[in-house]
Amino acid sequence: MTTTLTAPAVPTRRRVLPRGFAHGGLLLVLVAIIVFASLRTDAFLSTNNLLNVLRQVSVVAVIAAGLTLLMTAGGMDFSMGGNVAVTTAVAAQLFAHGQSIWLTVVVSIALATVIGLVNGAVVTFTGVAPFVATLATATLLDGVALLVINGLSVSIDDQLSALGIGKTFGLPNLLIVAIAVLAVTAFVMRYTTFGRDAFAIGGNEDVARLSGITVARDKLLLYGLAGALSGLAGIMLLARLGASSPGTGGLQLQLTAVAAVVIGGTSLAGGKGTVFGTVLGVLLLGVVANVLNLLQINSYYQQISVGAVLLIAAVANLLQRRRH
């Protein structure tokens, strides 16, 4: 009698690519655009232009940080741009009425946080789809912002000039704030229970609830955090522009942030997202907008480019989900 020996089955392990390789295509596109811009115009690599780009993308980066964490948990907030508009309007009026910088900043960010919590309560306790609830809020907030400034431009003079145009160790203060926000967000997502719970909620909310995660509380906190970061972004935008005007913030800023997050690989269905990818998305859109300006291409093409990139990224996002 002969015995046939068979080798034990070796479980196959999925190869996990390093983060840089996982976003290799996005990095390649970004580098290609930078090289193209450098060859087409000498102004692109000038110190003033690069600092200007970094200041511009800093505001979008702060919004995108909050959106990355929220979308990872399966949420969505289309009202963050409107929240920015209200924050800039309220802060500008507070400055115009002689309030101090610290009081203005605290009140504005607190108001933005409350708006985020209201969004979270509506989504969590009524079952209304996040897209519908926050889009309605966005429309409402755009109108409120216009009412607050009465449809006029309200200047803040040099009240926030240290933040808006100041530098520390050669870096714009706006960029330093954005880096701090992104670093904290990345740490939370990677190393904290709250971050891991956000991934679990985005992966399967019912399973997350059955496993003991306080889903309702976490969702409220996520929307509140998105609101707080919208408020911070509003203060940053006001500092950079020096005034609150009709059209400040709003849907265009919101769509740019959403596009950056989706381009960076955060799943629209939740359960997947990285701050590193979001940073690449923010930089890509910021550089593209800057290049279009330097090449004196009609500004309307900027909106077209953001919409096209968002559509392509959404389709790619869906195809990737189906593959896995």
VODOVEX-511814 format. One record per residue (C-alpha): z, x, y; residue number from 1; residue in three letters. Coordinates in Angstrom, 3 decimals, always signed. Each point is the difference from the previous one (the first is absolute). Example, Ala and Ser with C-alpha at 12.3 -4.5 7.8 and 13.67 -1.06 7.14 Angstrom:
2
<kollo up="+7.800" east="+12.300" north="-4.500" pos="1" code="ALA"/>
<kollo up="-0.660" east="+1.370" north="+3.440" pos="2" code="SER"/>
***
This chain:
324
<kollo up="+0.000" east="+0.000" north="+0.000" pos="1" code="MET"/>
<kollo up="-1.054" east="+1.494" north="+3.308" pos="2" code="THR"/>
<kollo up="+1.625" east="-0.696" north="+3.322" pos="3" code="THR"/>
<kollo up="-2.085" east="-0.073" north="+3.116" pos="4" code="THR"/>
<kollo up="+1.751" east="+1.378" north="+3.041" pos="5" code="LEU"/>
<kollo up="-1.016" east="-1.371" north="+3.337" pos="6" code="THR"/>
<kollo up="+0.869" east="+1.524" north="+3.306" pos="7" code="ALA"/>
<kollo up="+2.291" east="-2.129" north="+2.126" pos="8" code="PRO"/>
<kollo up="-1.715" east="-1.849" north="+2.780" pos="9" code="ALA"/>
<kollo up="+0.375" east="+1.794" north="+3.292" pos="10" code="VAL"/>
<kollo up="+0.421" east="-2.412" north="+2.887" pos="11" code="PRO"/>
<kollo up="-2.597" east="+0.455" north="+2.654" pos="12" code="THR"/>
<kollo up="+1.318" east="+0.741" north="+3.436" pos="13" code="ARG"/>
<kollo up="-1.786" east="-1.080" north="+3.100" pos="14" code="ARG"/>
<kollo up="-0.710" east="+2.925" north="+2.229" pos="15" code="ARG"/>
<kollo up="+1.565" east="-0.484" north="+3.371" pos="16" code="VAL"/>
<kollo up="-1.889" east="+1.785" north="+2.721" pos="17" code="LEU"/>
<kollo up="+1.853" east="+1.753" north="+2.790" pos="18" code="PRO"/>
<kollo up="+0.143" east="-2.072" north="+3.156" pos="19" code="ARG"/>
<kollo up="-2.571" east="+2.131" north="+1.804" pos="20" code="GLY"/>
<kollo up="-2.499" east="-0.506" north="-2.835" pos="21" code="PHE"/>
<kollo up="+0.782" east="-3.719" north="-0.209" pos="22" code="ALA"/>
<kollo up="-1.150" east="-0.288" north="+3.611" pos="23" code="HIS"/>
<kollo up="-2.675" east="+2.683" north="-0.328" pos="24" code="GLY"/>
<kollo up="-2.865" east="-2.286" north="+0.994" pos="25" code="GLY"/>
<kollo up="+1.788" east="-1.092" north="+3.154" pos="26" code="LEU"/>
<kollo up="+0.840" east="+3.599" north="+0.903" pos="27" code="LEU"/>
<kollo up="-3.629" east="+0.998" north="-0.522" pos="28" code="LEU"/>
<kollo up="-1.263" east="-2.752" north="+2.306" pos="29" code="VAL"/>
<kollo up="+2.542" east="+0.947" north="+2.675" pos="30" code="LEU"/>
<kollo up="-0.956" east="+3.675" north="-0.146" pos="31" code="VAL"/>
<kollo up="-3.707" east="-0.883" north="+0.124" pos="32" code="ALA"/>
<kollo up="+0.474" east="-2.122" north="+3.131" pos="33" code="ILE"/>
<kollo up="+2.041" east="+2.754" north="+1.680" pos="34" code="ILE"/>
<kollo up="-2.695" east="+2.585" north="-0.765" pos="35" code="VAL"/>
<kollo up="-2.726" east="-2.348" north="+1.243" pos="36" code="PHE"/>
<kollo up="+1.897" east="-0.696" north="+3.226" pos="37" code="ALA"/>
<kollo up="+0.658" east="+3.699" north="+0.575" pos="38" code="SER"/>
<kollo up="-3.701" east="+0.776" north="-0.283" pos="39" code="LEU"/>
<kollo up="-1.135" east="-2.872" north="+2.207" pos="40" code="ARG"/>
<kollo up="+2.412" east="+0.458" north="+2.907" pos="41" code="THR"/>
<kollo up="+2.151" east="+2.889" north="+1.187" pos="42" code="ASP"/>
<kollo up="+2.491" east="-2.432" north="+1.525" pos="43" code="ALA"/>
<kollo up="+1.228" east="-1.183" north="-3.385" pos="44" code="PHE"/>
<kollo up="+2.045" east="+3.109" north="-0.827" pos="45" code="LEU"/>
<kollo up="+1.343" east="+0.430" north="+3.525" pos="46" code="SER"/>
<kollo up="+3.787" east="-0.061" north="+0.281" pos="47" code="THR"/>
<kollo up="+0.026" east="-2.981" north="+2.360" pos="48" code="ASN"/>
<kollo up="-2.193" east="-2.081" north="-2.297" pos="49" code="ASN"/>
<kollo up="+1.983" east="+0.804" north="-3.141" pos="50" code="LEU"/>
<kollo up="+3.265" east="-0.861" north="+1.750" pos="51" code="LEU"/>
<kollo up="-1.557" east="-3.252" north="+1.196" pos="52" code="ASN"/>
<kollo up="-1.054" east="-0.899" north="-3.558" pos="53" code="VAL"/>
<kollo up="+3.491" east="+0.752" north="-1.320" pos="54" code="LEU"/>
<kollo up="+1.593" east="-2.199" north="+2.662" pos="55" code="ARG"/>
<kollo up="-2.375" east="-2.859" north="-0.781" pos="56" code="GLN"/>
<kollo up="+0.494" east="+0.091" north="-3.771" pos="57" code="VAL"/>
<kollo up="+3.789" east="+0.268" north="+0.316" pos="58" code="SER"/>
<kollo up="+0.343" east="-3.670" north="+0.979" pos="59" code="VAL"/>
<kollo up="-2.216" east="-1.153" north="-2.883" pos="60" code="VAL"/>
<kollo up="+1.885" east="+2.298" north="-2.396" pos="61" code="ALA"/>
<kollo up="+3.357" east="-1.654" north="+0.759" pos="62" code="VAL"/>
<kollo up="-1.432" east="-3.478" north="-0.623" pos="63" code="ILE"/>
<kollo up="-1.771" east="+1.225" north="-3.131" pos="64" code="ALA"/>
<kollo up="+3.232" east="+1.507" north="-1.369" pos="65" code="ALA"/>
<kollo up="+1.741" east="-3.365" north="+0.039" pos="66" code="GLY"/>
<kollo up="-3.094" east="-1.710" north="-1.347" pos="67" code="LEU"/>
<kollo up="-0.272" east="+2.461" north="-2.902" pos="68" code="THR"/>
<kollo up="+3.512" east="-0.772" north="-1.203" pos="69" code="LEU"/>
<kollo up="-0.491" east="-3.745" north="+0.480" pos="70" code="LEU"/>
<kollo up="-3.381" east="-0.111" north="-1.764" pos="71" code="MET"/>
<kollo up="+1.377" east="+2.086" north="-2.870" pos="72" code="THR"/>
<kollo up="+2.445" east="-2.862" north="-0.558" pos="73" code="ALA"/>
<kollo up="-2.875" east="-2.493" north="-0.026" pos="74" code="GLY"/>
<kollo up="+0.557" east="-1.190" north="+3.563" pos="75" code="GLY"/>
<kollo up="-2.230" east="-0.080" north="+3.068" pos="76" code="MET"/>
<kollo up="+0.681" east="-0.306" north="+3.717" pos="77" code="ASP"/>
<kollo up="-2.986" east="-0.696" north="+2.223" pos="78" code="PHE"/>
<kollo up="+2.279" east="-0.612" north="+2.968" pos="79" code="SER"/>
<kollo up="+1.088" east="+3.606" north="+0.557" pos="80" code="MET"/>
<kollo up="-2.685" east="+0.494" north="+2.666" pos="81" code="GLY"/>
<kollo up="+1.143" east="-3.187" north="+1.730" pos="82" code="GLY"/>
<kollo up="+3.592" east="+1.197" north="-0.284" pos="83" code="ASN"/>
<kollo up="-1.060" east="+3.223" north="+1.760" pos="84" code="VAL"/>
<kollo up="-1.585" east="-2.077" north="+2.778" pos="85" code="ALA"/>
<kollo up="+3.188" east="-2.006" north="+0.524" pos="86" code="VAL"/>
<kollo up="+2.145" east="+3.149" north="-0.075" pos="87" code="THR"/>
<kollo up="-2.097" east="+1.747" north="+2.654" pos="88" code="THR"/>
<kollo up="-0.009" east="-3.130" north="+2.168" pos="89" code="ALA"/>
<kollo up="+3.763" east="-0.558" north="-0.216" pos="90" code="VAL"/>
<kollo up="+0.797" east="+3.687" north="+0.536" pos="91" code="ALA"/>
<kollo up="-2.323" east="+0.196" north="+3.017" pos="92" code="ALA"/>
<kollo up="+1.656" east="-3.033" north="+1.587" pos="93" code="GLN"/>
<kollo up="+3.472" east="+1.397" north="-0.649" pos="94" code="LEU"/>
<kollo up="-0.996" east="+3.242" north="+1.711" pos="95" code="PHE"/>
<kollo up="-1.528" east="-1.971" north="+2.880" pos="96" code="ALA"/>
<kollo up="+3.355" east="-1.758" north="+0.468" pos="97" code="HIS"/>
<kollo up="+1.913" east="+3.274" north="+0.193" pos="98" code="GLY"/>
<kollo up="+1.498" east="+0.210" north="-3.495" pos="99" code="GLN"/>
<kollo up="+0.888" east="+3.386" north="-1.487" pos="100" code="SER"/>
<kollo up="-2.135" east="+1.785" north="-2.573" pos="101" code="ILE"/>
<kollo up="+2.567" east="-0.256" north="-2.805" pos="102" code="TRP"/>
<kollo up="+0.662" east="-3.709" north="+0.540" pos="103" code="LEU"/>
<kollo up="-3.724" east="-0.711" north="+0.146" pos="104" code="THR"/>
<kollo up="-0.735" east="+1.928" north="-3.189" pos="105" code="VAL"/>
<kollo up="+2.890" east="-1.562" north="-1.940" pos="106" code="VAL"/>
<kollo up="-0.774" east="-3.573" north="+1.109" pos="107" code="VAL"/>
<kollo up="-3.735" east="+0.384" north="-0.689" pos="108" code="SER"/>
<kollo up="+0.431" east="+1.446" north="-3.490" pos="109" code="ILE"/>
<kollo up="+2.708" east="-2.566" north="-0.822" pos="110" code="ALA"/>
<kollo up="-2.349" east="-2.815" north="+1.035" pos="111" code="LEU"/>
<kollo up="-2.790" east="+1.457" north="-2.136" pos="112" code="ALA"/>
<kollo up="+2.391" east="+0.250" north="-2.961" pos="113" code="THR"/>
<kollo up="+0.963" east="-3.667" north="+0.360" pos="114" code="VAL"/>
<kollo up="-3.689" east="-0.949" north="+0.023" pos="115" code="ILE"/>
<kollo up="-0.458" east="+1.965" north="-3.223" pos="116" code="GLY"/>
<kollo up="+3.001" east="-1.710" north="-1.594" pos="117" code="LEU"/>
<kollo up="-1.374" east="-3.421" north="+0.950" pos="118" code="VAL"/>
<kollo up="-3.269" east="+0.910" north="-1.719" pos="119" code="ASN"/>
<kollo up="+1.955" east="+1.135" north="-3.047" pos="120" code="GLY"/>
<kollo up="+2.021" east="-3.214" north="-0.122" pos="121" code="ALA"/>
<kollo up="-3.124" east="-2.161" north="+0.196" pos="122" code="VAL"/>
<kollo up="-1.768" east="+1.960" north="-2.740" pos="123" code="VAL"/>
<kollo up="+3.060" east="+0.312" north="-2.251" pos="124" code="THR"/>
<kollo up="+1.524" east="-3.471" north="+0.213" pos="125" code="PHE"/>
<kollo up="-2.982" east="-2.312" north="+0.588" pos="126" code="THR"/>
<kollo up="-2.540" east="+1.525" north="-2.362" pos="127" code="GLY"/>
<kollo up="-2.694" east="+0.149" north="+2.690" pos="128" code="VAL"/>
<kollo up="-2.458" east="+2.808" north="-0.716" pos="129" code="ALA"/>
<kollo up="+0.804" east="+3.123" north="+2.097" pos="130" code="PRO"/>
<kollo up="-3.568" east="+0.140" north="+1.291" pos="131" code="PHE"/>
<kollo up="+0.158" east="-3.560" north="+1.362" pos="132" code="VAL"/>
<kollo up="+3.548" east="+0.196" north="+1.381" pos="133" code="ALA"/>
<kollo up="-0.422" east="+3.307" north="+1.819" pos="134" code="THR"/>
<kollo up="-3.484" east="-0.802" north="+1.291" pos="135" code="LEU"/>
<kollo up="+1.451" east="-3.136" north="+1.600" pos="136" code="ALA"/>
<kollo up="+2.821" east="+2.085" north="+1.458" pos="137" code="THR"/>
<kollo up="-2.514" east="+2.528" north="+1.315" pos="138" code="ALA"/>
<kollo up="-1.875" east="-2.697" north="+1.927" pos="139" code="THR"/>
<kollo up="+3.278" east="-1.348" north="+1.391" pos="140" code="LEU"/>
<kollo up="+1.220" east="+3.457" north="+1.058" pos="141" code="LEU"/>
<kollo up="-3.256" east="+0.852" north="+1.770" pos="142" code="ASP"/>
<kollo up="+0.494" east="-3.107" north="+2.130" pos="143" code="GLY"/>
<kollo up="+3.661" east="+0.803" north="+0.661" pos="144" code="VAL"/>
<kollo up="-0.912" east="+3.508" north="+1.160" pos="145" code="ALA"/>
<kollo up="-2.440" east="-1.421" north="+2.543" pos="146" code="LEU"/>
<kollo up="+2.651" east="-2.432" north="+1.246" pos="147" code="LEU"/>
<kollo up="+2.581" east="+2.757" north="+0.430" pos="148" code="VAL"/>
<kollo up="-2.261" east="+2.074" north="+2.247" pos="149" code="ILE"/>
<kollo up="-1.714" east="-3.088" north="+1.456" pos="150" code="ASN"/>
<kollo up="-3.393" east="+1.402" north="-0.969" pos="151" code="GLY"/>
<kollo up="+0.420" east="+2.949" north="+2.384" pos="152" code="LEU"/>
<kollo up="+0.491" east="+3.730" north="-0.445" pos="153" code="SER"/>
<kollo up="+3.645" east="+1.065" north="+0.432" pos="154" code="VAL"/>
<kollo up="+0.536" east="+3.697" north="+0.735" pos="155" code="SER"/>
<kollo up="+3.111" east="+1.937" north="-1.049" pos="156" code="ILE"/>
<kollo up="-0.746" east="+3.014" north="+2.249" pos="157" code="ASP"/>
<kollo up="+1.470" east="+3.117" north="-1.635" pos="158" code="ASP"/>
<kollo up="+2.875" east="-1.677" north="-1.843" pos="159" code="GLN"/>
<kollo up="-1.113" east="+1.191" north="-3.451" pos="160" code="LEU"/>
<kollo up="-2.085" east="+3.008" north="+1.045" pos="161" code="SER"/>
<kollo up="+2.156" east="+2.408" north="-2.032" pos="162" code="ALA"/>
<kollo up="-0.969" east="-1.882" north="-3.143" pos="163" code="LEU"/>
<kollo up="-3.555" east="-0.875" north="+0.992" pos="164" code="GLY"/>
<kollo up="-1.298" east="+3.343" north="+1.250" pos="165" code="ILE"/>
<kollo up="+2.863" east="+2.411" north="-0.737" pos="166" code="GLY"/>
<kollo up="-0.137" east="+2.775" north="-2.602" pos="167" code="LYS"/>
<kollo up="+2.554" east="+1.856" north="-2.107" pos="168" code="THR"/>
<kollo up="-0.934" east="+3.404" north="-1.433" pos="169" code="PHE"/>
<kollo up="-3.584" east="-0.751" north="+0.988" pos="170" code="GLY"/>
<kollo up="-0.162" east="-3.280" north="-1.933" pos="171" code="LEU"/>
<kollo up="-0.236" east="-3.412" north="+1.700" pos="172" code="PRO"/>
<kollo up="+3.300" east="-1.862" north="-0.150" pos="173" code="ASN"/>
<kollo up="-1.882" east="-3.065" north="-1.239" pos="174" code="LEU"/>
<kollo up="-1.211" east="+2.018" north="-2.990" pos="175" code="LEU"/>
<kollo up="+3.516" east="+1.260" north="-0.747" pos="176" code="ILE"/>
<kollo up="+1.290" east="-3.587" north="-0.088" pos="177" code="VAL"/>
<kollo up="-2.867" east="-1.019" north="-2.307" pos="178" code="ALA"/>
<kollo up="+0.615" east="+2.938" north="-2.343" pos="179" code="ILE"/>
<kollo up="+3.693" east="-0.896" north="-0.206" pos="180" code="ALA"/>
<kollo up="-0.815" east="-3.639" north="-0.839" pos="181" code="VAL"/>
<kollo up="-2.561" east="+1.006" north="-2.640" pos="182" code="LEU"/>
<kollo up="+2.373" east="+2.551" north="-1.554" pos="183" code="ALA"/>
<kollo up="+2.849" east="-2.525" north="-0.262" pos="184" code="VAL"/>
<kollo up="-2.367" east="-2.629" north="-1.447" pos="185" code="THR"/>
<kollo up="-1.305" east="+2.461" north="-2.594" pos="186" code="ALA"/>
<kollo up="+3.563" east="+0.966" north="-0.944" pos="187" code="PHE"/>
<kollo up="+1.040" east="-3.641" north="-0.365" pos="188" code="VAL"/>
<kollo up="-3.006" east="-0.828" north="-2.185" pos="189" code="MET"/>
<kollo up="+0.420" east="+3.018" north="-2.241" pos="190" code="ARG"/>
<kollo up="+3.711" east="+0.638" north="-0.326" pos="191" code="TYR"/>
<kollo up="+1.993" east="-3.169" north="+0.694" pos="192" code="THR"/>
<kollo up="+0.815" east="-3.086" north="-2.031" pos="193" code="THR"/>
<kollo up="-1.330" east="-2.177" north="+2.816" pos="194" code="PHE"/>
<kollo up="-3.369" east="+1.765" north="-0.197" pos="195" code="GLY"/>
<kollo up="-0.191" east="-0.298" north="-3.778" pos="196" code="ARG"/>
<kollo up="+0.910" east="-3.672" north="+0.273" pos="197" code="ASP"/>
<kollo up="-2.890" east="-0.485" north="+2.449" pos="198" code="ALA"/>
<kollo up="-2.431" east="+1.381" north="-2.597" pos="199" code="PHE"/>
<kollo up="+1.530" east="-2.252" north="-2.664" pos="200" code="ALA"/>
<kollo up="-0.268" east="-3.102" north="+2.194" pos="201" code="ILE"/>
<kollo up="-3.628" east="+0.803" north="+0.758" pos="202" code="GLY"/>
<kollo up="-0.770" east="+0.606" north="-3.660" pos="203" code="GLY"/>
<kollo up="+1.453" east="-3.304" north="-1.210" pos="204" code="ASN"/>
<kollo up="+2.413" east="-1.992" north="+2.128" pos="205" code="GLU"/>
<kollo up="+1.231" east="-2.215" north="-2.841" pos="206" code="ASP"/>
<kollo up="+0.745" east="+2.958" north="-2.273" pos="207" code="VAL"/>
<kollo up="+1.740" east="+1.767" north="+2.889" pos="208" code="ALA"/>
<kollo up="+2.210" east="-3.055" north="+0.569" pos="209" code="ARG"/>
<kollo up="+0.861" east="-0.249" north="-3.710" pos="210" code="LEU"/>
<kollo up="+0.902" east="+3.694" north="-0.070" pos="211" code="SER"/>
<kollo up="+2.706" east="-0.591" north="+2.594" pos="212" code="GLY"/>
<kollo up="-1.786" east="+0.998" north="+3.204" pos="213" code="ILE"/>
<kollo up="+0.997" east="-2.141" north="+2.985" pos="214" code="THR"/>
<kollo up="-3.560" east="-0.879" north="+0.882" pos="215" code="VAL"/>
<kollo up="+0.740" east="-2.379" north="+2.891" pos="216" code="ALA"/>
<kollo up="+2.307" east="+2.468" north="+1.738" pos="217" code="ARG"/>
<kollo up="-2.421" east="+2.901" north="-0.443" pos="218" code="ASP"/>
<kollo up="-2.942" east="-1.999" north="+1.333" pos="219" code="LYS"/>
<kollo up="+1.983" east="-1.002" north="+3.078" pos="220" code="LEU"/>
<kollo up="+0.944" east="+3.635" north="+0.588" pos="221" code="LEU"/>
<kollo up="-3.624" east="+1.108" north="-0.420" pos="222" code="LEU"/>
<kollo up="-1.285" east="-2.500" north="+2.554" pos="223" code="TYR"/>
<kollo up="+2.873" east="+0.842" north="+2.338" pos="224" code="GLY"/>
<kollo up="-0.864" east="+3.692" north="-0.316" pos="225" code="LEU"/>
<kollo up="-3.657" east="-0.767" north="+0.719" pos="226" code="ALA"/>
<kollo up="+1.134" east="-1.841" north="+3.121" pos="227" code="GLY"/>
<kollo up="+2.243" east="+2.872" north="+1.126" pos="228" code="ALA"/>
<kollo up="-2.822" east="+2.528" north="-0.420" pos="229" code="LEU"/>
<kollo up="-2.310" east="-2.333" north="+1.930" pos="230" code="SER"/>
<kollo up="+2.546" east="+0.071" north="+2.807" pos="231" code="GLY"/>
<kollo up="+0.161" east="+3.789" north="-0.087" pos="232" code="LEU"/>
<kollo up="-3.807" east="+0.182" north="+0.003" pos="233" code="ALA"/>
<kollo up="-0.032" east="-2.351" north="+3.000" pos="234" code="GLY"/>
<kollo up="+2.336" east="+2.292" north="+1.948" pos="235" code="ILE"/>
<kollo up="-2.176" east="+2.981" north="-0.940" pos="236" code="MET"/>
<kollo up="-3.178" east="-1.782" north="+1.090" pos="237" code="LEU"/>
<kollo up="+1.592" east="-1.031" north="+3.291" pos="238" code="LEU"/>
<kollo up="+1.111" east="+3.592" north="+0.569" pos="239" code="ALA"/>
<kollo up="-3.530" east="+1.278" north="-0.627" pos="240" code="ARG"/>
<kollo up="-1.799" east="-2.580" north="+2.150" pos="241" code="LEU"/>
<kollo up="+2.594" east="-0.319" north="+2.765" pos="242" code="GLY"/>
<kollo up="-0.561" east="-3.754" north="+0.285" pos="243" code="ALA"/>
<kollo up="-0.172" east="-3.222" north="-1.975" pos="244" code="SER"/>
<kollo up="-3.302" east="-1.812" north="+0.450" pos="245" code="SER"/>
<kollo up="-1.807" east="-2.951" north="-1.611" pos="246" code="PRO"/>
<kollo up="-1.449" east="+1.251" north="-3.260" pos="247" code="GLY"/>
<kollo up="+2.618" east="+2.729" north="-0.555" pos="248" code="THR"/>
<kollo up="+0.738" east="+0.111" north="-3.730" pos="249" code="GLY"/>
<kollo up="-1.180" east="-3.146" north="-1.748" pos="250" code="GLY"/>
<kollo up="-2.444" east="-0.547" north="-2.836" pos="251" code="LEU"/>
<kollo up="-2.149" east="+3.098" north="+0.541" pos="252" code="GLN"/>
<kollo up="+3.015" east="+2.298" north="-0.356" pos="253" code="LEU"/>
<kollo up="+1.148" east="-1.991" north="-3.023" pos="254" code="GLN"/>
<kollo up="-3.357" east="+0.244" north="-1.780" pos="255" code="LEU"/>
<kollo up="-0.131" east="+3.735" north="+0.621" pos="256" code="THR"/>
<kollo up="+3.417" east="+0.406" north="-1.643" pos="257" code="ALA"/>
<kollo up="-0.951" east="-2.206" north="-2.961" pos="258" code="VAL"/>
<kollo up="-3.246" east="+1.919" north="-0.459" pos="259" code="ALA"/>
<kollo up="+1.855" east="+3.323" north="+0.043" pos="260" code="ALA"/>
<kollo up="+2.489" east="-1.171" north="-2.633" pos="261" code="VAL"/>
<kollo up="-2.675" east="-1.442" north="-2.289" pos="262" code="VAL"/>
<kollo up="-2.223" east="+3.067" north="+0.406" pos="263" code="ILE"/>
<kollo up="+3.002" east="+2.103" north="-0.998" pos="264" code="GLY"/>
<kollo up="+0.161" east="-1.742" north="-3.360" pos="265" code="GLY"/>
<kollo up="+2.811" east="-2.533" north="+0.421" pos="266" code="THR"/>
<kollo up="-0.760" east="-2.966" north="-2.234" pos="267" code="SER"/>
<kollo up="-0.630" east="-3.337" north="+1.674" pos="268" code="LEU"/>
<kollo up="+1.701" east="-1.616" north="-3.003" pos="269" code="ALA"/>
<kollo up="+3.099" east="+2.195" north="+0.236" pos="270" code="GLY"/>
<kollo up="+1.616" east="+2.459" north="-2.380" pos="271" code="GLY"/>
<kollo up="-1.830" east="+3.073" north="+1.249" pos="272" code="LYS"/>
<kollo up="+0.029" east="+1.998" north="+3.217" pos="273" code="GLY"/>
<kollo up="+0.652" east="+3.422" north="+1.521" pos="274" code="THR"/>
<kollo up="+0.857" east="+1.160" north="+3.502" pos="275" code="VAL"/>
<kollo up="-2.227" east="+3.051" north="-0.485" pos="276" code="PHE"/>
<kollo up="-3.030" east="-2.220" north="-0.566" pos="277" code="GLY"/>
<kollo up="+0.912" east="-2.086" north="+3.037" pos="278" code="THR"/>
<kollo up="+0.178" east="+3.129" north="+2.170" pos="279" code="VAL"/>
<kollo up="-3.501" east="+0.988" north="-1.123" pos="280" code="LEU"/>
<kollo up="-1.265" east="-3.512" north="+0.784" pos="281" code="GLY"/>
<kollo up="+1.554" east="+0.061" north="+3.472" pos="282" code="VAL"/>
<kollo up="-1.489" east="+3.424" north="+0.752" pos="283" code="LEU"/>
<kollo up="-3.430" east="-1.028" north="-1.279" pos="284" code="LEU"/>
<kollo up="-0.215" east="-3.083" north="+2.209" pos="285" code="LEU"/>
<kollo up="+1.431" east="+1.885" north="+2.995" pos="286" code="GLY"/>
<kollo up="-2.502" east="+2.827" north="-0.328" pos="287" code="VAL"/>
<kollo up="-2.922" east="-2.412" north="-0.450" pos="288" code="VAL"/>
<kollo up="+0.975" east="-1.913" north="+3.160" pos="289" code="ALA"/>
<kollo up="+0.343" east="+3.242" north="+1.941" pos="290" code="ASN"/>
<kollo up="-3.359" east="+1.324" north="-1.186" pos="291" code="VAL"/>
<kollo up="-1.735" east="-3.230" north="+1.015" pos="292" code="LEU"/>
<kollo up="+1.524" east="+0.344" north="+3.478" pos="293" code="ASN"/>
<kollo up="-0.979" east="+3.649" north="+0.367" pos="294" code="LEU"/>
<kollo up="-3.570" east="-0.712" north="-1.103" pos="295" code="LEU"/>
<kollo up="-0.084" east="-2.856" north="+2.542" pos="296" code="GLN"/>
<kollo up="-0.845" east="-2.570" north="-2.631" pos="297" code="ILE"/>
<kollo up="+0.515" east="-3.624" north="+1.029" pos="298" code="ASN"/>
<kollo up="+3.674" east="-0.936" north="-0.433" pos="299" code="SER"/>
<kollo up="-0.997" east="-3.182" north="-1.843" pos="300" code="TYR"/>
<kollo up="-0.982" east="+2.192" north="-2.929" pos="301" code="TYR"/>
<kollo up="+3.654" east="+0.989" north="-0.364" pos="302" code="GLN"/>
<kollo up="+0.908" east="-3.558" north="-0.965" pos="303" code="GLN"/>
<kollo up="-3.000" east="-0.130" north="-2.317" pos="304" code="ILE"/>
<kollo up="+1.055" east="+3.272" north="-1.663" pos="305" code="SER"/>
<kollo up="+3.602" east="-1.166" north="-0.544" pos="306" code="VAL"/>
<kollo up="-1.184" east="-3.307" north="-1.497" pos="307" code="GLY"/>
<kollo up="-2.532" east="+1.707" north="-2.252" pos="308" code="ALA"/>
<kollo up="+2.487" east="+2.592" north="-1.207" pos="309" code="VAL"/>
<kollo up="+2.610" east="-2.703" north="-0.694" pos="310" code="LEU"/>
<kollo up="-2.507" east="-2.050" north="-2.024" pos="311" code="LEU"/>
<kollo up="-1.124" east="+3.019" north="-2.034" pos="312" code="ILE"/>
<kollo up="+3.591" east="+1.073" north="-0.612" pos="313" code="ALA"/>
<kollo up="+1.008" east="-3.514" north="-1.098" pos="314" code="ALA"/>
<kollo up="-2.871" east="-0.163" north="-2.501" pos="315" code="VAL"/>
<kollo up="+0.827" east="+3.488" north="-1.310" pos="316" code="ALA"/>
<kollo up="+3.652" east="-1.040" north="-0.272" pos="317" code="ASN"/>
<kollo up="-0.931" east="-3.034" north="-2.110" pos="318" code="LEU"/>
<kollo up="-2.329" east="+1.991" north="-2.289" pos="319" code="LEU"/>
<kollo up="+2.709" east="+2.602" north="-0.562" pos="320" code="GLN"/>
<kollo up="+2.499" east="-2.717" north="-0.989" pos="321" code="ARG"/>
<kollo up="-2.459" east="-1.457" north="-2.511" pos="322" code="ARG"/>
<kollo up="-0.573" east="+3.443" north="-1.519" pos="323" code="ARG"/>
<kollo up="+3.727" east="+0.406" north="-0.634" pos="324" code="HIS"/>
***
